[in-house]
Amino acid sequence: DTIEALKNELEQRSEEIQCVVSSKNTALNTLYFGETQMPKLNDYADGVDTLEFLVRIS
């Protein structure tokens, strides 16, 4: 299959997938091996900005 087909599959399953790991630099939104447990400041769990969420509910 193609990268485009894989991209579509990943988009359809986005609620089930936390991250995609690859050793190759691709057009997909992937992380390299060893980076999955090293979040950056703008990486939010499940795409939710925790501080913004807490401010909204308080």
N, C-alpha and C positions, 0 to 999 in steps of 0.2 A: 504494500500500500504506500501512500504518500505522506509527506509531512503535513499536508493540508488535511488529509483524512484523520491523522493522529490529533491535530489541533482541534478539529471538530469533535472528536471523541472526548478529549480532555475537557472541552467547554461543556459538553453535555453532562459530564460526570463531575463538574466542579464542586458540587456540594459533598461529594464523597471523597475527594482527593485533597490532602493537605498541601502537598508539594510534589514536584516532579524533579528527579535527580538525573543528571546526565553528565557524562565525561566530555561531551562535545558542546561547542558553542553553536546553538541553533536559533532559529527565529522564534522558538517557543520560550515561554517564561519558565526557565529551569534554574536549578541550583547545582553547583558542583558537589561532588562527594565530599562530605565533611562540613558542609555549610548549613545543613538543615537545622542544626541546633545552635546556630550563631546568628540570631536575628539582629537586624540593624534597627536604628531608632525609628525608622518609618515603616517597619514591618509590624503589622498588627495581627494578632491571633484572630483567625476567621475573618480577616478584613475589617475588624472593628477597632476603631481608635478608643482604647480603654478610658483615657482621660476625658474625651469628649462624651462618651457614654455615661460616665459617672457624673459629670456636670449636668447632663440632661436629666438624669433621674433624681437629682438632689433638689 
